[in-house]
Amino acid sequence: MLNEWLVFAKPIAKAIERAFPCQRVGISVIGLEVPHAHMHLVPLQSADDLNFTKDKMTLSQEELLVDQKLILTHLVHSD
């Protein structure tokens, strides 16, 4: 099942790499906060960016929608 998740996540990770300035996109599969597993795709500058004990970034709904549209634009136009 994890291999299917990775196949699904790869084009999304590539779109994130194109949408945001980052070295690469990290993947973390966890399920501590909720009673199920889920995958985080995180734009990385360093390995410390996957430190989930750090304070979380807070974005408005409008900012999240802008980021969503940016990722979708790069997803649609990906190779």
Short mmCIF file of the C-alpha atoms (twelve columns), coordinates in Angstrom:
data_MODEL
# 
_entry.id   MODEL 
# 
loop_
_atom_site.group_PDB 
_atom_site.id 
_atom_site.type_symbol 
_atom_site.label_atom_id 
_atom_site.label_alt_id 
_atom_site.label_comp_id 
_atom_site.label_asym_id 
_atom_site.label_seq_id 
_atom_site.Cartn_x 
_atom_site.Cartn_y 
_atom_site.Cartn_z 
_atom_site.pdbx_PDB_model_num 
ATOM 1  C CA . MET A 1  0.000  0.000  0.000   1 
ATOM 2  C CA . LEU A 2  2.848  2.435  0.758   1 
ATOM 3  C CA . ASN A 3  4.144  2.010  -2.791  1 
ATOM 4  C CA . GLU A 4  0.750  3.164  -4.110  1 
ATOM 5  C CA . TRP A 5  0.928  6.226  -1.860  1 
ATOM 6  C CA . LEU A 6  4.373  7.062  -3.218  1 
ATOM 7  C CA . VAL A 7  3.240  6.715  -6.836  1 
ATOM 8  C CA . PHE A 8  0.318  9.036  -6.061  1 
ATOM 9  C CA . ALA A 9  2.516  11.524 -4.156  1 
ATOM 10 C CA . LYS A 10 5.368  11.803 -6.680  1 
ATOM 11 C CA . PRO A 11 3.693  14.194 -9.172  1 
ATOM 12 C CA . ILE A 12 2.358  16.282 -6.290  1 
ATOM 13 C CA . ALA A 13 5.848  16.512 -4.748  1 
ATOM 14 C CA . LYS A 14 7.259  17.567 -8.141  1 
ATOM 15 C CA . ALA A 15 4.573  20.261 -8.419  1 
ATOM 16 C CA . ILE A 16 5.454  21.514 -4.907  1 
ATOM 17 C CA . GLU A 17 9.144  21.672 -5.915  1 
ATOM 18 C CA . ARG A 18 8.197  23.816 -8.911  1 
ATOM 19 C CA . ALA A 19 5.799  26.008 -6.919  1 
ATOM 20 C CA . PHE A 20 8.008  26.899 -3.946  1 
ATOM 21 C CA . PRO A 21 11.708 27.657 -3.487  1 
ATOM 22 C CA . CYS A 22 13.087 24.504 -1.879  1 
ATOM 23 C CA . GLN A 23 15.931 22.016 -2.176  1 
ATOM 24 C CA . ARG A 24 13.502 19.083 -2.384  1 
ATOM 25 C CA . VAL A 25 10.235 17.815 -0.966  1 
ATOM 26 C CA . GLY A 26 10.345 15.549 2.070   1 
ATOM 27 C CA . ILE A 27 7.795  12.856 2.788   1 
ATOM 28 C CA . SER A 28 6.666  11.869 6.245   1 
ATOM 29 C CA . VAL A 29 4.003  9.236  6.902   1 
ATOM 30 C CA . ILE A 30 2.690  9.579  10.430  1 
ATOM 31 C CA . GLY A 31 -0.506 9.253  12.380  1 
ATOM 32 C CA . LEU A 32 0.113  10.608 15.850  1 
ATOM 33 C CA . GLU A 33 -2.324 13.536 15.950  1 
ATOM 34 C CA . VAL A 34 -5.227 11.605 14.423  1 
ATOM 35 C CA . PRO A 35 -6.279 7.936  14.529  1 
ATOM 36 C CA . HIS A 36 -5.116 7.174  10.977  1 
ATOM 37 C CA . ALA A 37 -1.948 7.390  8.905   1 
ATOM 38 C CA . HIS A 38 -1.438 10.297 6.548   1 
ATOM 39 C CA . MET A 39 1.343  11.666 4.407   1 
ATOM 40 C CA . HIS A 40 2.986  15.072 4.697   1 
ATOM 41 C CA . LEU A 41 4.748  16.501 1.635   1 
ATOM 42 C CA . VAL A 42 7.006  19.246 2.964   1 
ATOM 43 C CA . PRO A 43 9.156  21.681 0.954   1 
ATOM 44 C CA . LEU A 44 12.642 21.382 2.492   1 
ATOM 45 C CA . GLN A 45 15.668 23.603 2.792   1 
ATOM 46 C CA . SER A 46 17.179 21.308 5.454   1 
ATOM 47 C CA . ALA A 47 16.333 18.094 7.293   1 
ATOM 48 C CA . ASP A 48 15.224 20.231 10.255  1 
ATOM 49 C CA . ASP A 49 12.179 21.294 8.209   1 
ATOM 50 C CA . LEU A 50 10.713 17.841 8.968   1 
ATOM 51 C CA . ASN A 51 10.887 18.534 12.710  1 
ATOM 52 C CA . PHE A 52 7.208  18.382 13.658  1 
ATOM 53 C CA . THR A 53 7.899  19.544 17.221  1 
ATOM 54 C CA . LYS A 54 8.583  23.085 15.963  1 
ATOM 55 C CA . ASP A 55 5.792  25.654 15.923  1 
ATOM 56 C CA . LYS A 56 3.537  25.263 12.907  1 
ATOM 57 C CA . MET A 57 3.236  27.972 10.296  1 
ATOM 58 C CA . THR A 58 -0.135 29.728 10.396  1 
ATOM 59 C CA . LEU A 59 -1.716 30.782 7.108   1 
ATOM 60 C CA . SER A 60 -5.064 32.380 6.404   1 
ATOM 61 C CA . GLN A 61 -7.655 30.564 4.319   1 
ATOM 62 C CA . GLU A 62 -6.889 32.961 1.462   1 
ATOM 63 C CA . GLU A 63 -3.151 32.218 1.641   1 
ATOM 64 C CA . LEU A 64 -3.844 28.485 1.632   1 
ATOM 65 C CA . LEU A 65 -6.034 28.854 -1.464  1 
ATOM 66 C CA . VAL A 66 -3.296 30.806 -3.266  1 
ATOM 67 C CA . ASP A 67 -0.778 28.067 -2.446  1 
ATOM 68 C CA . GLN A 68 -3.243 25.372 -3.511  1 
ATOM 69 C CA . LYS A 69 -3.795 27.054 -6.878  1 
ATOM 70 C CA . LEU A 70 -0.041 27.449 -7.366  1 
ATOM 71 C CA . ILE A 71 0.571  23.751 -6.708  1 
ATOM 72 C CA . LEU A 72 -2.326 22.743 -8.969  1 
ATOM 73 C CA . THR A 73 -0.991 24.950 -11.764 1 
ATOM 74 C CA . HIS A 74 2.359  23.173 -11.591 1 
ATOM 75 C CA . LEU A 75 0.665  19.773 -11.278 1 
ATOM 76 C CA . VAL A 76 -1.377 20.312 -14.427 1 
ATOM 77 C CA . HIS A 77 1.679  21.480 -16.368 1 
ATOM 78 C CA . SER A 78 4.103  18.861 -15.059 1 
ATOM 79 C CA . ASP A 79 6.022  16.453 -17.288 1 
# 
